[in-house]
Amino acid sequence: MGERFVTRGFVGRRGTPDGPGADLRARTPPGQYLTSDFPVLSAGPTPRTPLEQWSFRIEGLVNRPVEWTWDEFRALPARDWVVDISCVTKWTHLDMRWRGVSVDTLLEGVELSGRAAFVIAWCDGDYTTNLPLSDVLNGQAFVAHEYDGAPLAPEHGGPARLVVPNRYFWKSAKWIRGLRVQAEDQPGFWESLGYHNRGDQWLEERYSGD
């Protein structure tokens, strides 16, 4: 994780696109500008785990850990999601189209401890991010394996990434491999480097102290 921060594929411009401006402004968090691009931002190289070696695991404060291979994960009930995404770097992309498995579905096969309060998303590339359990339940988060009708590209976090639309996009961990359920909060990669612990884009929770 000592590699430099890189940004590729970003050609967006500041401003409001044509359309019903009032509606677009209402859907755009403060301090953000709209883009139709999908910028690529990564810390370090892009992991490329062969699908036959990929798995997804729920562990921690559960009655028993559960794990899926790629084929088993793809066989889980999935749905299409159309959501707005906002990045801490101030771009917002409306109506992004994904397909994936709800976190609720992933947790159906486990019994959570009464002490469960947080989840830590852990990923290839040693990336982690932390979220209150309440921020990922009840249809608020999903693990996506397709974007815009195609398999999710590695540079965008494929084969699978967490998507949490109600938080800045760094909380939508790329290359996710599992969720660890905990009683205590534990700052992840960017949170340990000064990003806000919660990351609510509507409150502009960008950095520690915001």
C-alpha positions as CSV (number, residue, x, y, z in Angstrom):
1,M,0.0,0.0,0.0
2,G,3.0,2.3,-0.2
3,E,2.5,2.9,-3.9
4,R,1.5,6.4,-5.0
5,F,-2.1,7.5,-5.4
6,V,-3.1,7.3,-9.0
7,T,-6.0,8.7,-11.0
8,R,-6.8,7.6,-14.6
9,G,-9.5,8.0,-17.1
10,F,-11.0,11.2,-15.6
11,V,-12.1,13.8,-18.2
12,G,-15.1,15.3,-16.5
13,R,-15.8,19.0,-16.3
14,R,-17.3,21.1,-13.6
15,G,-20.8,22.3,-14.2
16,T,-24.4,21.1,-14.4
17,P,-25.5,19.1,-17.5
18,D,-28.5,19.8,-19.5
19,G,-31.8,18.7,-18.0
20,P,-34.1,19.5,-15.1
21,G,-31.6,21.5,-13.2
22,A,-33.5,21.7,-9.9
23,D,-33.8,17.9,-9.7
24,L,-30.1,17.4,-10.5
25,R,-29.1,20.0,-7.9
26,A,-31.3,18.3,-5.3
27,R,-29.6,15.0,-6.0
28,T,-26.1,16.4,-5.8
29,P,-24.5,16.6,-2.4
30,P,-22.9,19.9,-1.3
31,G,-19.5,20.6,-2.7
32,Q,-19.9,18.1,-5.5
33,Y,-20.0,18.5,-9.3
34,L,-21.7,16.2,-11.8
35,T,-19.8,14.0,-14.3
36,S,-20.8,11.3,-16.7
37,D,-17.4,9.7,-16.4
38,F,-16.3,6.9,-14.1
39,P,-12.9,8.0,-12.8
40,V,-10.4,5.4,-11.7
41,L,-8.7,6.1,-8.4
42,S,-6.5,3.6,-6.7
43,A,-3.8,3.4,-4.1
44,G,-1.2,1.1,-5.6
45,P,-1.4,-1.5,-8.4
46,T,-4.7,-3.2,-9.5
47,P,-5.0,-6.8,-8.0
48,R,-6.0,-9.4,-10.6
49,T,-7.0,-12.5,-8.7
50,P,-8.0,-15.5,-11.0
51,L,-11.6,-16.3,-10.5
52,E,-10.8,-19.9,-9.6
53,Q,-8.8,-18.6,-6.6
54,W,-11.4,-16.0,-5.6
55,S,-13.7,-16.4,-2.6
56,F,-15.9,-14.2,-0.4
57,R,-16.2,-14.8,3.3
58,I,-18.4,-13.5,6.2
59,E,-16.5,-13.9,9.5
60,G,-16.2,-12.4,13.0
61,L,-19.2,-12.2,15.3
62,V,-21.3,-14.7,13.5
63,N,-22.5,-18.2,14.7
64,R,-20.3,-19.7,12.0
65,P,-18.2,-18.2,9.2
66,V,-19.6,-18.7,5.6
67,E,-17.6,-18.6,2.4
68,W,-18.5,-18.8,-1.3
69,T,-16.4,-19.6,-4.4
70,W,-16.8,-17.3,-7.4
71,D,-19.3,-19.7,-9.0
72,E,-21.3,-20.0,-5.7
73,F,-21.3,-16.3,-5.2
74,R,-22.6,-15.7,-8.8
75,A,-25.4,-18.2,-8.1
76,L,-26.7,-16.1,-5.2
77,P,-29.8,-14.1,-5.7
78,A,-28.8,-10.8,-7.4
79,R,-30.6,-7.7,-8.6
80,D,-30.1,-4.6,-10.6
81,W,-29.3,-1.3,-8.8
82,V,-29.5,2.2,-10.1
83,V,-27.8,4.5,-7.7
84,D,-26.0,7.9,-7.4
85,I,-22.4,7.8,-6.4
86,S,-20.3,10.6,-4.9
87,C,-16.5,10.6,-4.5
88,V,-14.6,12.5,-1.8
89,T,-12.6,14.0,-4.7
90,K,-15.9,15.9,-5.4
91,W,-17.3,14.2,-8.5
92,T,-20.9,12.8,-8.5
93,H,-22.2,10.4,-11.1
94,L,-26.0,10.0,-11.1
95,D,-27.9,6.8,-12.1
96,M,-24.9,4.4,-12.2
97,R,-26.2,0.9,-13.1
98,W,-24.9,-2.1,-11.2
99,R,-25.8,-5.7,-10.6
100,G,-25.0,-7.4,-7.4
101,V,-25.9,-9.2,-4.2
102,S,-27.4,-7.3,-1.3
103,V,-25.4,-7.4,1.9
104,D,-28.7,-8.5,3.5
105,T,-28.7,-11.6,1.3
106,L,-25.1,-12.3,2.3
107,L,-26.0,-12.2,5.9
108,E,-29.1,-14.4,5.6
109,G,-26.9,-17.5,6.1
110,V,-25.4,-16.4,9.4
111,E,-26.6,-15.5,12.8
112,L,-25.2,-12.3,14.1
113,S,-24.0,-11.9,17.7
114,G,-25.9,-9.5,19.8
115,R,-22.6,-7.6,20.1
116,A,-22.3,-7.1,16.3
117,A,-22.1,-3.3,15.6
118,F,-19.5,-2.8,12.8
119,V,-18.3,-4.5,9.6
120,I,-14.8,-4.3,8.2
121,A,-14.6,-4.8,4.5
122,W,-11.3,-6.4,3.6
123,C,-9.9,-6.8,0.1
124,D,-7.2,-7.9,-2.2
125,G,-4.3,-5.4,-2.1
126,D,-4.6,-5.2,1.8
127,Y,-7.3,-2.5,1.6
128,T,-9.8,-2.2,4.4
129,T,-12.7,0.2,5.3
130,N,-15.0,0.3,8.3
131,L,-18.7,0.8,8.4
132,P,-21.4,0.7,11.1
133,L,-23.5,-2.4,10.6
134,S,-26.6,-0.1,10.4
135,D,-25.1,1.6,7.3
136,V,-25.1,-1.6,5.2
137,L,-28.3,-3.3,6.2
138,N,-31.9,-2.9,4.8
139,G,-30.9,-2.5,1.2
140,Q,-28.3,0.1,1.8
141,A,-25.3,-1.8,0.4
142,F,-24.5,-4.6,-2.1
143,V,-21.5,-6.4,-3.6
144,A,-21.5,-5.7,-7.3
145,H,-20.1,-7.9,-10.0
146,E,-21.4,-6.1,-13.0
147,Y,-21.4,-2.4,-14.0
148,D,-23.4,-1.0,-16.9
149,G,-24.3,-4.5,-18.2
150,A,-20.8,-5.9,-18.3
151,P,-18.6,-7.7,-15.8
152,L,-17.0,-5.3,-13.4
153,A,-13.6,-4.4,-14.7
154,P,-10.5,-4.8,-12.5
155,E,-9.7,-1.1,-12.5
156,H,-13.2,-0.4,-11.1
157,G,-12.8,-3.1,-8.4
158,G,-13.7,-6.3,-10.3
159,P,-14.4,-9.0,-10.1
160,A,-16.5,-7.7,-7.1
161,R,-16.6,-4.5,-5.1
162,L,-18.8,-3.3,-2.2
163,V,-21.1,-0.4,-3.1
164,V,-22.5,1.8,-0.4
165,P,-24.3,4.6,-2.2
166,N,-25.1,6.7,1.0
167,R,-21.4,7.2,1.8
168,Y,-18.4,8.7,-0.1
169,F,-17.1,6.2,-2.6
170,W,-14.0,5.2,-0.7
171,K,-16.3,3.2,1.5
172,S,-17.3,1.1,-1.5
173,A,-14.3,-1.1,-1.2
174,K,-12.7,-2.4,-4.4
175,W,-11.6,-6.0,-4.9
176,I,-13.6,-7.1,-1.8
177,R,-13.0,-10.5,-0.4
178,G,-15.1,-10.5,2.7
179,L,-16.8,-8.8,5.6
180,R,-15.6,-9.1,9.2
181,V,-18.3,-8.4,11.8
182,Q,-17.1,-6.8,15.0
183,A,-18.3,-5.2,18.2
184,E,-15.7,-2.4,18.1
185,D,-15.0,0.1,15.3
186,Q,-11.6,-0.2,13.6
187,P,-10.5,2.5,11.1
188,G,-9.6,1.3,7.7
189,F,-6.9,2.3,5.2
190,W,-8.0,5.8,4.3
191,E,-9.6,6.4,7.7
192,S,-6.2,5.8,9.3
193,L,-4.7,8.4,7.0
194,G,-7.1,11.2,8.0
195,Y,-10.3,10.6,6.1
196,H,-13.5,10.9,8.0
197,N,-14.6,7.8,9.9
198,R,-18.2,7.9,8.6
199,G,-18.0,9.6,5.2
200,D,-21.6,10.9,4.8
201,Q,-21.5,13.0,1.6
202,W,-24.6,15.0,2.5
203,L,-22.8,16.2,5.7
204,E,-19.5,16.7,3.7
205,E,-17.7,14.3,6.1
206,R,-14.6,14.2,4.0
207,Y,-11.7,14.4,6.5
208,S,-11.2,13.9,10.2
209,G,-12.7,16.9,12.0
210,D,-15.3,17.8,9.3
